[in-house]
Amino acid sequence: GAQRNEETDGDPSKSRRSPETYIGFGTAFVVIFAFRALSAWVNPIADCDETFNYWEPMHFLQYGYGMQTWEYSPTYALRSYLYLMPTLATGIALQLLGLPKRLIFFGVRVGLGAASAAADAFFASSVADKFGPTVQRATVVALAVSAGCFNAGASLLPQTFARELITTSFSAWFAGYDALAIISMGTAALVGWPFCVLVGGGMGLEILWRRGLLWTAFAGVTALVAILVPLVTVDSYFYGKLVVAPLNIAEYNSRVKEGDKGGTLYGVEPWDYFFRNL
């Protein structure tokens, strides 16, 4: 990694490098990716949603056949096809290379692990600038060996996609790239998992306080348009009608009428549930 921070021992003419070194982006990526690649090869798929909600539709788009869940049915249209486009492109590229399906499957998972590792390496770099090399080294180790990251890093799930973009958003915020922070958080919510937008609340308030209302509103609207145009275009094409998938899933999970599934599917708790459960 690149060494930073000079100490002068009271004499500016005799500056010397600090013995503490920062881990460069490339090194952090390699360390973290080693564990994500291992996950791609040995970690089983633990969630039925991953198989039937995402691998099956991707298989349909690539090979012309596959099973459809109700969430991808035009009747509900809760899931976005745009989320599948990067992995679909990876799968088609590997298919064009003549690889069999089994290796395409693992190749896509390795690609997902690489994207996850890149987001975490960016985060580690931003942590170094914000908090110093000691915290950065601990962050790299924690991200590399974390059981949660090992389990999620190679998963074809929108929650994993959202986690990576939230990580990118906070990394950009630490580094002072506020526009990138806003569009990353917006993409995480609109393309990945709508409810994760709550995670960006504190960040948004800080940017609003520091940048002012006009800049924040312009950046937010610009990001919204930049995300919604391809999202609505792709989903409307595949569903055969005008679709805004994040609105559909938010509406479905907010239903509270008796006898209507959705927000009440797994039970109803009082307003203080989250406070009581910390």
Salt bridges, closest charged atoms under 4 A:
GLU6 OE2 - ARG17 NH1 3.97
GLU7 OE1 - ARG16 NH2 3.22
ASP9 OD2 - ARG16 NE 3.31
GLU20 OE2 - ARG137 NH2 3.85
GLU71 OE2 - ARG79 NH2 2.62
ASP120 OD2 - ARG36 NH2 2.80
ASP120 OD2 - ARG163 NH2 3.30
ASP129 OD1 - ARG4 NH1 2.38
ASP178 OD2 - ARG210 NH1 2.71
ASP178 OD2 - ARG211 NE 2.80
GLU206 OE2 - ARG210 NE 2.84
GLU251 OE2 - ARG255 NE 3.21
ASP260 OD1 - ARG255 NH1 3.64
ASP272 OD2 - ARG276 NE 3.31
